[in-house]
């Protein structure tokens, strides 16, 4: 499973000090079927814990998820800042997930080279 972040999500993760290991953990839980919320259209919501705290009061991440292939962190927010996303935002995320999960490895390579995406190292 390859795991990526968008430039905007990467900024969010750095600002909130979310370690790559926490992102990898969220994807690994999803691979085991432990999905916090399946929002349809290959978009899932996974909780990510704050440092030294639990997941319940931490962050919510929205991921374009395709089992055993690729995961792309699209959006993140602190639960204390936002309860949920709107139906309009969800529709945009579903469209984005359909698009990005259909891209070839060559397309992904171009995004990585341009700096628009970053690959998360989830090797144990």
N, C-alpha and C positions, 0 to 999 in steps of 0.2 A: 504494500500500500504506500503510495507516494502522498505526502501531505504538503500543502502549500498555503501561503497566506497572500492576500492582496496587499498592496502598498499601504492602503488605508488601515486595514486590520493590523498590519505590522506596527504601524504608528501607535494604534490603540494598545496593543499588547506591550510595547516598550514603555509607554506612558504609565500603564497600570502594573508594570513589572510582572507580567505573566511569562513565566519561563516556557521555553520550547517543550520541556518535559511535561508540563501541564497540558499543552495542546496535544501532544502525542498520547497522553493518558486519555483524553476525551475521545480521540479517534479509536484508540484500542478498546475502550468500553463499548463504543458503537459497533465495532467489529464483532464483539462478543454478544451483541444483541441488546446491550444495556443502553438504549436510546432514551434520553429524557423526554423528548417529544418529536414525533414524526410529523412534520408540517406539510407533507405531500410534495410531489414534484422533485424528489431527491434532496429536499431541504430538511435538515434535522436541527434540533436545538439541543445543545449539550451544556451542562453547567461546568464551570471551571472555578476551582476554589481560589479564594484570596490567600496570600501567603499567611501561614500559621492559622488559618481558619477553615471552615468547612465549605462545601459547594453551595449550600442552601442560600447563604447571604452573599455569595461571590458574584461571578460574572456569568452572563449568558452569551453563548456563541452560536451563530447560525452558520451551518456548514453545508456546502454542496457535497453530498456523500454518495459514493458508488462503491459498494462492497468489494473489497479486495483489489480495487483499481486505484482510485484517486479521491482525495478529500481536499476541499478548498475552503478555508475559513473566509467567509464573506463579510461578516458583521459581528461586532461584539458590543456589549453594553453592561454596565453594572446594574444589578437589580435595584439598587438604591436610587439610580438615576431614571430608570424607565421600567414600567411594569411589563410591557409587552410591545410588540410591533403592530402596526396597523395592518388591516387587510390589504391596503394598497402597497405597503412596503413588502408584505409577504408575496404578493403577486410578482413584484419586480424581482425579488430573490429567487422565486421559482423559475422565472424566465432566464435569469442569469445562470442558475444551476444547470438548466437544460443546455444552455449554450456552452458553458465551460467544460461540462462533463463530456461533451461531444468533440472537443478539440483533440487533435492528434498530438503525438509526442513532439513532433516538429513545431507545432503551434505553441506548446508549452515551453519548449526550448527557447523560442523567440521571446516569450514573456519573461522568462528567467533572465535572458541576456539583456533585456531592456530595463530590468529592475522593477517592472510592474508586479511581478510575483517573486516570492522568495520560497525556497524549499526548506521545510523543517526537517532536521535530521532526527529521525526517530529510531535509529539503530541502537540496539541495547548495548 
